[in-house]
Amino acid sequence: MTDTTSLPALPDRLSVNPRSPHHVAEIFEHDIGIKLNGKERFDVEEYCISEGWVKVPSKSLDRRGQPLLLTVKGTVEAFYR
């Protein structure tokens, strides 16, 4: 079993994109999971627990070649696997 005392606390808002101000590199050294409305999602780019949303990539790209992000609202839960 993983020792949870050595894991950093998961923030209220977290982004996968290193250019984002909500990116915390220490968190991504461990495997984390996101549940939205009780179902685990594997395509989450950014989440906010207090506001109740996650951002997932769409199939469309913006002018810089990055995927457009869609906001999906619901009950968000972040956890370490």
PyMOL commands that set and color helices and strands:
alter all, ss='L'
color gray80, all
select helices_A, chain A and resi 4-6+27-29
alter helices_A, ss='H'
color red, helices_A
select strands_A, chain A and resi 13-15+32-36+39-41+46-48+53-61+67-73+76-80
alter strands_A, ss='S'
color yellow, strands_A
deselect
rebuild
show_as cartoon
